[in-house]
Amino acid sequence: MTDNIYEGHEIPEEERKRIDDRVIEMEPDKFKFYEDLRRKAKNWNKEKGGKIGGKVGEYLFLLPDFFILLTRLMVDKRVSVKRKLMIGGIVAYVMLPFDIIPDFIPLIGHVDDLVLVVLGLNMVLNDTEEHILADNWSGEGDLLQQLQKVTAAAEKFLDKNLMQRIKKWLGKYSK
């Protein structure tokens, strides 16, 4: 494991060893198929998605990265049990076929999942140290910037009733 993931963070050696133990090191070619497929899908989305579809698709490509972050936070001992319960609810919502917007609707069907995940991660940030999320983030770009970007787009473009339903659902599981 490279030390650069710890850069800028004061992590005791014992905690660093626990983090290292959770990280699964993979050979670079293990996910080559996935990465190639993802790259092709992103390129197709840019070419064929149009202005709005391209932007929505760009945000939706973050959903797997956010989902992995949530699953890692569920096993991180530095995250409170209260937040782990909320995260478990979010993970279940994303995995179950019952959604506010049905998943079978192309592009739009996963928007509610993405918004719920981002709003949930913002709540986790309220009572969890930022570096804990950063330690578990393996997605593209800066985590906080990605969260802010998706949240701002959701507030701007999504129907207010839909946002209220997502926030209400999240509120049930955050108490």
C-alpha positions as CSV (number, residue, x, y, z in Angstrom):
1,M,0.0,0.0,0.0
2,T,1.3,3.5,-0.8
3,D,1.5,6.0,2.0
4,N,0.0,8.8,-0.1
5,I,-3.6,8.0,1.0
6,Y,-2.5,9.1,4.5
7,E,-1.0,12.3,3.3
8,G,-2.2,15.3,5.3
9,H,-3.8,13.0,7.9
10,E,-2.5,12.4,11.4
11,I,-3.4,8.7,11.9
12,P,-1.9,6.7,14.7
13,E,0.2,3.7,13.5
14,E,-2.2,1.2,15.1
15,E,-5.2,2.7,13.2
16,R,-3.1,2.8,10.0
17,K,-2.5,-0.9,10.3
18,R,-6.2,-1.6,10.7
19,I,-7.0,0.5,7.6
20,D,-4.3,-1.3,5.7
21,D,-5.7,-4.7,6.8
22,R,-9.1,-3.7,5.3
23,V,-7.7,-2.7,1.9
24,I,-7.7,-5.5,-0.6
25,E,-4.8,-5.1,-3.0
26,M,-5.7,-6.3,-6.5
27,E,-3.6,-6.9,-9.5
28,P,-4.2,-4.0,-11.9
29,D,-5.7,-6.2,-14.7
30,K,-8.4,-7.7,-12.4
31,F,-10.8,-4.8,-13.1
32,K,-9.6,-4.1,-16.6
33,F,-12.9,-5.3,-18.1
34,Y,-14.9,-3.1,-15.8
35,E,-12.7,-0.1,-16.4
36,D,-12.9,-0.6,-20.2
37,L,-16.7,-1.0,-20.1
38,R,-17.0,2.1,-17.9
39,R,-14.8,4.2,-20.2
40,K,-16.8,3.0,-23.2
41,A,-20.1,3.8,-21.5
42,K,-18.9,7.3,-20.5
43,N,-17.7,8.0,-24.0
44,W,-21.1,6.8,-25.4
45,N,-22.9,9.0,-22.9
46,K,-20.9,12.1,-23.9
47,E,-21.5,11.5,-27.6
48,K,-25.2,10.3,-27.5
49,G,-26.6,11.7,-24.3
50,G,-27.0,15.2,-25.4
51,K,-26.4,18.1,-23.0
52,I,-28.8,17.1,-20.2
53,G,-28.4,13.3,-20.6
54,G,-24.6,13.7,-20.7
55,K,-24.6,15.7,-17.4
56,V,-27.0,13.2,-15.7
57,G,-24.9,10.3,-16.9
58,E,-21.8,12.0,-15.6
59,Y,-23.3,12.2,-12.2
60,L,-24.7,8.6,-12.4
61,F,-21.2,7.3,-13.0
62,L,-20.4,8.4,-9.5
63,L,-23.1,6.1,-8.0
64,P,-20.9,2.9,-7.9
65,D,-18.1,4.9,-6.3
66,F,-20.4,6.3,-3.6
67,F,-22.0,2.8,-3.1
68,I,-18.5,1.3,-2.4
69,L,-17.8,4.2,0.0
70,L,-21.0,3.4,1.9
71,T,-20.2,-0.3,2.2
72,R,-16.7,0.6,3.5
73,L,-18.1,3.0,6.0
74,M,-20.4,0.3,7.3
75,V,-17.3,-1.8,8.4
76,D,-15.2,1.1,9.6
77,K,-14.9,1.1,13.4
78,R,-14.5,4.9,13.4
79,V,-18.1,5.4,12.2
80,S,-20.8,5.5,14.9
81,V,-23.4,2.8,15.1
82,K,-26.1,5.3,14.6
83,R,-24.6,6.3,11.2
84,K,-24.0,2.7,10.3
85,L,-27.7,2.0,10.7
86,M,-28.6,4.9,8.4
87,I,-26.0,3.7,5.9
88,G,-27.5,0.3,6.0
89,G,-30.9,1.7,5.2
90,I,-29.4,3.6,2.2
91,V,-27.6,0.5,0.9
92,A,-30.8,-1.5,1.2
93,Y,-32.8,1.2,-0.7
94,V,-30.3,1.2,-3.5
95,M,-30.3,-2.6,-3.8
96,L,-34.0,-3.1,-3.5
97,P,-36.3,-2.8,-6.6
98,F,-38.8,-0.5,-4.8
99,D,-37.8,3.1,-5.5
100,I,-39.4,6.5,-5.6
101,I,-38.4,6.5,-9.3
102,P,-38.4,3.0,-10.8
103,D,-34.9,1.8,-11.8
104,F,-36.1,0.5,-15.2
105,I,-36.5,4.1,-16.5
106,P,-33.3,4.8,-18.4
107,L,-31.0,7.3,-16.7
108,I,-33.7,8.9,-14.6
109,G,-34.4,5.7,-12.7
110,H,-31.2,5.9,-10.7
111,V,-31.4,9.6,-9.9
112,D,-33.3,9.0,-6.6
113,D,-30.6,6.5,-5.6
114,L,-27.8,8.9,-6.3
115,V,-29.5,11.8,-4.5
116,L,-30.3,9.6,-1.5
117,V,-26.7,8.4,-1.3
118,V,-25.3,11.9,-1.6
119,L,-27.6,13.4,1.0
120,G,-26.9,10.4,3.3
121,L,-23.1,10.9,2.9
122,N,-23.6,14.6,3.7
123,M,-25.3,13.6,6.9
124,V,-22.4,11.2,7.7
125,L,-20.0,14.1,7.2
126,N,-21.9,16.1,9.9
127,D,-20.7,13.8,12.7
128,T,-17.8,11.9,11.2
129,E,-14.3,13.3,10.7
130,E,-13.7,14.1,7.0
131,H,-10.6,12.1,6.8
132,I,-12.5,8.9,7.6
133,L,-14.6,9.4,4.5
134,A,-11.4,10.3,2.6
135,D,-9.7,7.1,3.8
136,N,-12.5,5.0,2.4
137,W,-12.9,6.9,-0.9
138,S,-11.6,5.3,-4.0
139,G,-13.6,7.1,-6.6
140,E,-12.6,9.8,-9.1
141,G,-11.8,13.3,-8.0
142,D,-12.2,14.9,-4.6
143,L,-15.0,13.4,-2.6
144,L,-16.3,16.7,-1.1
145,Q,-16.3,18.4,-4.5
146,Q,-18.2,15.5,-6.0
147,L,-20.8,15.6,-3.2
148,Q,-21.3,19.3,-3.5
149,K,-21.6,19.1,-7.3
150,V,-24.3,16.4,-7.1
151,T,-26.2,18.1,-4.3
152,A,-26.2,21.5,-6.1
153,A,-27.5,19.9,-9.3
154,A,-30.2,17.9,-7.5
155,E,-31.4,21.1,-5.6
156,K,-31.4,23.0,-8.9
157,F,-33.0,20.5,-11.3
158,L,-35.1,18.0,-9.3
159,D,-38.7,18.5,-8.5
160,K,-39.1,19.9,-5.0
161,N,-41.7,17.1,-4.1
162,L,-39.2,14.5,-5.1
163,M,-36.5,16.1,-3.0
164,Q,-38.8,16.3,-0.1
165,R,-39.8,12.6,-0.4
166,I,-36.1,11.6,-0.5
167,K,-35.3,13.8,2.5
168,K,-38.3,12.5,4.4
169,W,-37.2,8.9,3.8
170,L,-33.7,9.7,4.8
171,G,-34.9,11.5,7.9
172,K,-36.7,8.3,9.1
173,Y,-33.5,6.4,9.2
174,S,-31.2,9.1,10.5
175,K,-32.7,9.5,14.0
